[in-house]
């Protein structure tokens, strides 16, 4: 089967059900059916290293910058976050408007999402954790890479929290 013809209806039923369930949790589902050699993933390593350097140079990983933000003492972090939101909004709009495909020609599907009060609770919990630890998921690895190995505790806690959510997900209202 050609990967361009690969749609939800042509997949085997268990995979189709899994994709349908996962589409409820994610904003965008794009799983290439192509198999690549291991070195194909080196571009992601290089991109990640470049992104980490960018985070360090922009001082996004600085505990002091994060504390300034939460104390409303500096615009630095708000400017970075705000510009990222604007770039993201424009990018999604362009993807939808021009029906952009992946580099392999597969369609990009962005599922509509309903608002839930759980998003408020989750956002507050995330913000409290961010304020206490001075770390959010993006910069965690950059902080560790700069030698702040105490952030490993935050990383392990984030992994444990994600695992715990996955474990109780079916039992809580969404």
N, C-alpha and C positions, 0 to 999 in steps of 0.2 A: 504494500500500500504506500502510496506517495504521501509524504508528510503534509503536502498542501491540501490533500483531500481528507486529512485526519480531523474529524469533528467529533463532538460529544456523541452523536448518534451512531457513528461508525466504530466507536471503541467497544471493547467487550463490556458487558453489563457491570461487573464489579468495579472496573476502572471508571466507568461512566458515573456510577453511584458515588464513588469516592470523590471524583472531581466535582460533582454537584454539591456534595456536603461541604467540601473545602471552599467552594465558591461563596458560601454563606459567610465564611470567616475572613476572606481576603478581598482586597480591592481589585487585584488583577491576577488572573491565572494564565500563565503562559508556560507550558511545559513542552519543550521541544522533544519530539520523538526520535531525534537524530542522536546517534552515538558518536562520540568523539574520542580521540586519543587523550591521554592524561595531560599532555603538554598544551592542549587546547585551553585548559583552565589557567595557564600562566598569565593570561591577560587580566584575569580577575585579581591575581596576586599583585601585579604591577599597579592596577587601578587602586587597590586597597592601600598599598604603600603610599601612593601619591595622595590619596584622600587623607591618610593619617598625617602626612607631612603638612598638608593644607590645614588640618585641624590644629596642629601644634603651632604653626605660624600665625594662625588667626586667633590664637589664645582661647579657643573654644574649650580646651581641656583644662584650663586653669581653674582651680577651685576658687581662687579669689575673684575671677571674672563671674563665675556662677553665683557666688555670694553677693557680689555687687548687683547682679540682676535681680535676685530674690529680695534684696533690700531696697530695690528701686533707686539705686545710687548711680547707675550707668546705663547708657543706651546701647553699648557695644553688643551685648548678646541679643537684645531685642532686634537690633538692626540685622544681625546675621540670620536669626530665626525668621524674621519678617521677609527678608529677601529670598530665603529658601522657600517659604510658603508661596510667594509671588511667582518664583521660577517654576515651582511644582504646578501651580494652577495653570499657568500659561502652557506648560509642557503637556498636561493632560488635555487641555482644550485643543491644542494643535494635533495631538494623537487622535482625538475623536473627530475633529473637523476634516482632517486629511486622510483618515483611516490608515494610519501608519502601520506598517507590518514590521516584524522582527527582521534582523539581518538575514534570516533564513526564509523569509517570505511568509511566515505564519502570522495570522491576524492577532492583534492585541485586543483582548476582551476585558473591559472594565465594567464590573457588575455594579448596579445601583445599590446603595446601602440605606437602611432605615436608621433613624436616630433612636438611641436607647438611653435610658437614664444610667445604665451601667457604664456608659462612656464617660459620664461626669465623675462617677466614683473611681473609675480606672484612671482618669486623668488626674484627679486629686491624689490618688495613691502614688502615681508615677511622679507627680510634682513634689510630694513630700519626700519620696526616696531620692529624687534628684537633689533637692535642697540639703538633705542630710549627708549624702555621700559625695556630692559634687561631681556626680557622673551620671550620664545617660547612656543607653546602649551604643550609640555611634562612637563616642570618644573613648569608651572603655579600653579598647585594644590599643589606641594611641597613647593613653595614659600608662598602660602597662609597658608599651614600647619605649616610653621615655624614662622608665626606671621606677615608676610609682607602683611597685609590686604589691603594696597594700590594697590596691584596687582589685587584686585577684579575689578578695573577699566579696567585693561588690559583684564581680563577674559571676562567681559561684552562686551568690544569692539570687542574681537575675535568672540564672539557669534553673535554680531550684524553684523560683517563683513561676517561671514559665511551665515547668514540669507539673507543679502543683495545680496551676490553672487547667492544664490539659487533663489532669486526673479528675478534677471536680466539675469540669465544664458542663457536662450533661446534667448535673444536679442543681445548677444555679440558673435563675431566670436571665434571659437576655433581652 
